[in-house]
Amino acid sequence: MNTIIEIDRYIAKSAEFAIPILTHLRKVIHQADARIEEKIKWGMPFFDCKGPVCNFAAFKKHCTFGFWKASLMDDPIKLFEESKDAMGSLGQIKSLADLPSDEVLIAYIQQAIKLNEEGKKVSPKTKSTEKKELNVPEDLAAAFKNNQAALETFSNFSYTNKKEYLEWLTEAKTAETRAKRLETAIDQMAEGKSRHWKYAKK
């Protein structure tokens, strides 16, 4: 198998329940095609062969496994939980019993590889060029009054950077979460940071 130590470490650091799931998926992926190469992208294990094939990830209480070109794949047994508009996922995997048979997984992996070999590409989503007006909520506006640096950063942000902060704040499900997010947003903007500043190219 063409394995890399970064994925060994990723699996070892995962929650105890996730280790056998990820270990099994990794084994089956390599069984599907000896040419599979391992990579870490966006902090997650990815598996490539003539292009991206599939990836998995572990969270606190579940794992996920998805296919990069799911929208182009045949899904005869309705394996994908996600819609065809997104990368196909098997949904929340909490134990080995949640996985389909190895034969099914291998067939899907080989189908994904074939799409790469044929040069098939996922059609990019059509993005609307019209930008909706952004409304600053009252609590954020009030916080800006007490922090001029944060206000200046926000005012100079691009439409996208502003939208990312506003959506993150307004999507909070509880008042406590919203208050924490507001505090974090103000602190970050006061330092000139965008919402996803950690992932910005340097």
C-alpha positions as CSV (number, residue, x, y, z in Angstrom):
1,M,0.0,0.0,0.0
2,N,1.1,3.5,-0.8
3,T,0.6,4.9,2.8
4,I,1.9,8.0,4.5
5,I,2.7,8.6,8.1
6,E,0.4,11.6,8.3
7,I,-2.6,9.4,8.0
8,D,-1.2,6.9,10.5
9,R,-1.1,9.8,12.9
10,Y,-4.6,11.1,12.0
11,I,-6.1,7.7,12.7
12,A,-4.1,7.2,15.9
13,K,-5.3,10.6,17.3
14,S,-9.0,9.9,16.4
15,A,-11.6,8.9,19.0
16,E,-11.4,5.3,20.1
17,F,-14.6,4.3,18.3
18,A,-13.3,5.8,15.0
19,I,-10.0,4.0,14.8
20,P,-11.3,0.6,13.6
21,I,-13.7,2.4,11.2
22,L,-10.9,4.4,9.6
23,T,-8.5,1.6,9.6
24,H,-11.0,-0.6,7.8
25,L,-11.9,2.0,5.2
26,R,-8.2,2.7,4.5
27,K,-7.6,-1.0,3.9
28,V,-10.6,-1.4,1.6
29,I,-9.7,1.7,-0.4
30,H,-6.2,0.3,-1.1
31,Q,-7.8,-3.1,-2.0
32,A,-9.8,-1.4,-4.6
33,D,-6.8,-0.3,-6.6
34,A,-3.1,-0.6,-5.8
35,R,-2.4,2.7,-7.4
36,I,-4.2,4.7,-4.8
37,E,-2.1,7.4,-3.2
38,E,-2.7,9.0,0.2
39,K,-2.7,12.7,0.9
40,I,-3.8,15.2,3.5
41,K,-6.0,18.0,2.2
42,W,-7.8,20.5,4.4
43,G,-6.7,18.5,7.4
44,M,-8.4,15.3,6.2
45,P,-7.1,12.1,4.7
46,F,-7.7,12.0,0.9
47,F,-7.2,9.1,-1.5
48,D,-6.2,9.9,-5.1
49,C,-5.8,7.9,-8.3
50,K,-5.6,10.0,-11.5
51,G,-7.2,12.7,-9.4
52,P,-9.3,12.9,-6.1
53,V,-11.3,9.7,-5.5
54,C,-12.6,9.7,-1.9
55,N,-11.8,10.9,1.6
56,F,-12.8,10.2,5.2
57,A,-12.8,12.2,8.5
58,A,-13.3,11.5,12.1
59,F,-15.3,13.7,14.5
60,K,-16.1,13.4,18.2
61,K,-19.0,11.0,17.8
62,H,-19.0,9.9,14.1
63,C,-17.0,9.4,11.0
64,T,-17.7,10.4,7.4
65,F,-16.7,8.9,4.1
66,G,-17.3,10.5,0.8
67,F,-16.6,10.5,-3.0
68,W,-15.2,13.6,-4.8
69,K,-17.2,13.0,-8.0
70,A,-20.4,11.6,-6.4
71,S,-22.6,13.8,-8.6
72,L,-21.3,11.8,-11.7
73,M,-21.5,8.4,-10.1
74,D,-24.2,5.7,-10.4
75,D,-25.7,5.0,-6.9
76,P,-27.8,1.9,-7.4
77,I,-28.2,1.1,-3.7
78,K,-28.7,4.8,-2.6
79,L,-25.4,4.8,-0.7
80,F,-25.0,8.6,-0.6
81,E,-26.8,10.5,2.1
82,E,-26.0,13.9,0.6
83,S,-27.8,15.2,-2.5
84,K,-26.2,15.0,-5.9
85,D,-25.2,18.7,-5.6
86,A,-22.5,17.9,-3.0
87,M,-19.7,15.4,-2.5
88,G,-21.5,12.1,-1.8
89,S,-21.3,11.0,1.8
90,L,-22.3,7.8,3.5
91,G,-23.6,9.9,6.4
92,Q,-22.7,9.5,10.0
93,I,-20.7,6.3,10.6
94,K,-20.6,5.3,14.2
95,S,-19.5,1.7,13.9
96,L,-18.3,-0.8,11.4
97,A,-21.9,-2.0,11.2
98,D,-22.8,1.3,9.5
99,L,-20.6,0.5,6.5
100,P,-21.8,-1.3,3.4
101,S,-20.0,-4.5,2.4
102,D,-16.4,-4.4,1.2
103,E,-17.6,-5.5,-2.2
104,V,-19.9,-2.5,-2.5
105,L,-17.3,-0.1,-1.3
106,I,-14.7,-1.4,-3.7
107,A,-17.2,-1.2,-6.6
108,Y,-17.9,2.5,-5.8
109,I,-14.2,3.3,-5.4
110,Q,-13.4,1.7,-8.7
111,Q,-16.2,3.5,-10.4
112,A,-14.8,6.8,-9.0
113,I,-11.4,6.0,-10.3
114,K,-12.8,5.2,-13.8
115,L,-14.3,8.6,-13.9
116,N,-10.9,10.1,-13.3
117,E,-9.3,7.9,-16.0
118,E,-12.0,9.1,-18.4
119,G,-11.3,12.7,-17.6
120,K,-14.8,13.3,-16.4
121,K,-15.2,16.5,-14.4
122,V,-17.8,17.8,-12.1
123,S,-19.6,20.8,-13.5
124,P,-18.9,23.9,-11.4
125,K,-21.9,25.4,-9.6
126,T,-23.4,28.5,-11.3
127,K,-22.8,31.4,-9.0
128,S,-25.1,34.4,-8.9
129,T,-23.3,37.6,-9.7
130,E,-25.9,39.6,-7.8
131,K,-24.8,40.5,-4.3
132,K,-27.6,40.7,-1.7
133,E,-27.5,43.7,0.6
134,L,-25.9,42.8,3.9
135,N,-27.6,43.8,7.1
136,V,-25.5,44.4,10.2
137,P,-27.5,43.1,13.3
138,E,-28.0,45.4,16.2
139,D,-25.7,43.5,18.6
140,L,-22.8,43.7,16.2
141,A,-23.5,47.4,15.4
142,A,-23.5,48.1,19.1
143,A,-20.2,46.2,19.6
144,F,-18.6,48.2,16.7
145,K,-19.4,51.4,18.6
146,N,-17.1,50.3,21.4
147,N,-14.3,49.0,19.1
148,Q,-13.3,51.4,16.3
149,A,-10.5,49.0,15.1
150,A,-13.0,46.2,14.5
151,L,-15.4,48.6,12.7
152,E,-12.6,49.8,10.4
153,T,-11.6,46.3,9.5
154,F,-15.2,45.3,8.8
155,S,-15.8,48.4,6.7
156,N,-12.7,47.6,4.6
157,F,-13.6,43.9,4.2
158,S,-14.7,42.5,0.8
159,Y,-18.4,41.5,0.4
160,T,-17.4,37.9,1.0
161,N,-15.5,38.5,4.2
162,K,-18.3,40.6,5.6
163,K,-20.9,37.9,4.7
164,E,-18.8,35.1,6.4
165,Y,-18.8,36.9,9.7
166,L,-22.5,37.9,9.5
167,E,-23.6,34.4,8.6
168,W,-21.5,32.8,11.4
169,L,-23.0,35.2,13.9
170,T,-26.7,34.9,12.8
171,E,-26.6,31.2,12.5
172,A,-25.8,30.7,16.2
173,K,-28.5,28.5,17.7
174,T,-28.5,29.9,21.2
175,A,-28.0,33.3,22.8
176,E,-24.9,32.1,24.6
177,T,-23.3,30.8,21.4
178,R,-24.1,34.1,19.7
179,A,-22.6,36.1,22.5
180,K,-19.4,34.1,22.3
181,R,-19.2,34.4,18.5
182,L,-19.8,38.1,18.7
183,E,-16.9,38.5,21.2
184,T,-14.6,36.4,19.0
185,A,-15.6,38.2,15.9
186,I,-14.9,41.6,17.4
187,D,-11.5,40.5,18.8
188,Q,-10.5,39.0,15.4
189,M,-11.6,42.0,13.4
190,A,-9.8,44.3,15.8
191,E,-6.7,42.5,14.9
192,G,-7.5,42.8,11.2
193,K,-8.4,39.2,10.8
194,S,-11.0,37.7,8.4
195,R,-13.4,35.0,9.6
196,H,-11.2,32.2,8.2
197,W,-7.9,33.9,8.7
198,K,-6.2,30.7,9.8
199,Y,-6.7,29.2,6.4
200,A,-5.8,32.3,4.4
201,K,-2.8,32.0,2.0
202,K,0.2,33.8,3.4
